[in-house]
Amino acid sequence: MRKRILLAAFLLTLISTAQQCGIGPDRLRDGCFAGSPLETIPWAKDQLAGFQQPKSGPLRVVVYSYRNEQFLAFVNPILSSPMSYIFDCSGTSIAQRNINYNNFYDEAKKLKVLLEGTY
């Protein structure tokens, strides 16, 4: 009985540690932005094309995890409304979902940088 309790405690600790290290249910390989989303998701391709126009400036495209959902952010310092360029899996912006921009960045975990460049 004691061995089972110790084993259960060990497994709970292992699972908790794995989730804190980003090895939990919000893993990139299991999410909607797995693979090559900038090439395969039509609305993401359209957003990217808009930022790749000449003289658009620096761009980072990052996948974040926020409250067990994945989001794709197009980060450009020139944007006057950056919350309009952070999207959920369906292509809905956090502004449309009434998610506060500051709360998003306070709680979001960066999963992967998909692109960095200057146009």
Sequence and secondary structure as in RCSB ss.txt:
>XXXX:A:sequence
MRKRILLAAFLLTLISTAQQCGIGPDRLRDGCFAGSPLETIPWAKDQLAGFQQPKSGPLRVVVYSYRNEQFLAFV
NPILSSPMSYIFDCSGTSIAQRNINYNNFYDEAKKLKVLLEGTY
>XXXX:A:secstr
 HHHHHHHHHHHHHHHHHHHTT STT GGGSTT S HHHH HHHHHHHHHHTSTT  EEEEEEEEETTEEEEEEE
 TT S GGGGEE TTS BTTTTT  HHHHHHH EEEEEEEEEE 
